[in-house]
Amino acid sequence: MAPMYDHPGEQAAADPIKLIGVRETALSVDEVFRAVGDDASGGTALFVGTVRNHDGGADVDALGYSCHPSAEAEVRRIAEKVCAEYPVRALAAVHRVGDLSVGDLAVVVAVSCPHRGEAFDACRKLIDDLKHEVPIWKHQRFSDGTEEWVGAC
């Protein structure tokens, strides 16, 4: 049985969502990390998704992300769901749209919780649900001249 603590720092914060965004501008790991800083958190998990130079055995030259107008609201909905399931002290999630090059940051999410296990679990839930549920589409351009659309991140 897990120990129970009465200290307020062991509980979820009253307003843990610190930063949500879908942007056409470059993302910053530092901005996201600063947003989830919390003195009561013993664990902060951060995930950075970058544009890789290959997919499915083909070389990727570049890609573009586009989104439905509801995308940012959907990121917030998912963040709220994660905060309801885990003792989140602070949460941030930003996704890039527009044209990106290999190596560019596509998505940055972070979660701070009282303990590391909770932070890892909450961060994984956040990025997995964002990837599967937010209406963001990826248009990949390959070195051989072909291209492909991929749904939901």
N, C-alpha and C positions, 0 to 999 in steps of 0.2 A: 504494500500500500504506500502510495506517495505521501510524503509529509505535507501537512497543512500549515500554512504560515498566515499570521494575522497582519503582517506588515503591509502597508498600502503598496509598496513597491513590488510585491508579489502578485498584484492584481493588474488587470488590463487598465490602461489609462482611459480617462473619460473621453478624450478626443484624440485617438492615436494616429489618425490619418493626417500626415504633415505635408505631403506633396504628391499630387497626381497630375499627370500631363500627357498629352499627345502633341508633339511639337515638330515643326519643320526645321528647327535649329539644332545644332550639335548638342549632344547630351554630356553631362558632367558627372563622373563618379563621385567627385568631391562634393558636389551639391547634394546628391542623394545621401551620401554618407553623413554629411552635416545635418541633414533634415531628420535623421533617425537617432541622433545623439540623445541619450537619456540616462541620467545618473542612476536610475533604479534598474537599468538593464545590465544583466551580466553577460548577455550574448547578443551579438548583432550579426546577421547573415546578409550577405550582399551577393547578388547575381548580376553579371554583366554579359549581355548577348552582343556578339560582334558579327559583322559580315565576314564570312569565310570565303576562301578562294575556290571552293569546290562544293558540289552537291550531286549526289547520286552518280558519282563517277565522272562528272563533267566539270570542266574548269569554268568558274564564274568570274566574269569581268566586273560586273556591277549589278546593282538591283535598285528597285524603287518600292517604297511602301505607300499604299494608299489606304484610306479608311472611310468608314461610314461616319456621318456627322455624330452619331451616338457613341463613338468609340471611347471618348473620355469619360462619359457617364457610365459606360460599361466597366471601365477600369475601376472607377470608384465603387460600383456595385460589388465587384469581386473583392476589392480591398475591404469593404464593410463585412463581407461574408467571412473573410479570413480573420478579421478582428473579432467577430462573434465566436469563432471556433477556437482561437488561441488567446493567451494573455498578452496581447500585443501592447507594448508601451509606445512604439512609434513605427510608422510604415510610410514608405515612399515608393512610387512607381511612375516611371516616365518611358514613353515609347516614341521613337522617331518616325516620321513620315517624310516622303519626298525621295529624291535620288541620293543613294549612298554608294560609297566605294568600299572595296575590300579593306577591312581593318576598322571601318567606322563603327561606332557604338549604335546598336539598333534598339536596345532596351536595357534599362538599369532599374532593378528593384532591390529594396532592402527592408528588413524587419528587425526591430529590437524587441527583445522579451526578457523577462527576469532570468531565464536560464538558456544555455546554448541549444539544447535539444529542441526546445519550443521555437527558438529563432530559426533553426534549420528547417524544421517541419513547416512553419508558417511561410517562410520564404519560398520553399519548394511548392507549396500549395498556391501561393500567389503567382509565381511565374507559370506554373502548369495551367492554372485556370485562365490566366491572361492569354496564354498562347492558344488555348482551345475555344475560348468564348468571346473574345473581343473581335469585332468586325474590322480587322486589319488584314490586308492582302499584300503578298510579296510578288513582285514581278522580276524574275531573274533573267539576266542576259548572259548567255554562255559564249565562250571563246569561239565556238564553231559557228556562231551566227544564229543559233536557235535561241528561243526564249520560252519561259514557262511562268504561269501564274500559280501561286500556292495560296490557299485560303487560310484565314485566321493565323496570322503571323508566320 
